[in-house]
Amino acid sequence: MAVTAETVRATFDELRQALKHVIDPLLAQDDGGHYTVALLVAIGSEALSRLQGRTEDHIFVALMTKRGLTAEMARDVFKALRHGIAHTYDTKFIQAGRLKVELIVSWRLKTHLSVRREPPGLFLNVRTMWEDLRDVIEALKASLPPGGTLPDRWVKESIHQGHPHAVEGWRQWITTHESGD
């Protein structure tokens, strides 16, 4: 989904609706969407952070620190979860000195941020993660004023600079192929 709104509030509203309409039906299932929901929570929190002009992990870190992790540990979890699932559809391990911690995404059975001692692992409960992010979304919904100029970084990062050798190909494709309008 490309967010097409031109203000902070309108962009937030589009993002809020998109997350809700995808995550809620997934969580209504008996099982199965744990990595999908975990990734959506991670990238949803990233988008909300960037929309406010903050670092990509700002909201995710706040979600984890309110439950006891340090900010540094929360950043480790964000990177290992978000980049692991997005790029290899699996979480990355967190190497902390000699300790190698596995992130284990739980659908409903394990308590959020509980641990497995051997081998070392940290459970991330997707239902708890979504509840926490939904609380942040509701607080933003109540506090964001109408309008608002999108941060420069948001606008800049919404554009992927195409490969220079593809310019003519793109021009031809757009001008000669069937329109979906």
Helices and strands as residue ranges (DSSP letters): H 8-27, H 34-51, H 58-65, H 71-88, E 94-96, E 99-106, E 115-116, E 121-125, H 126-143, H 152-157, G 164-166, H 167-176
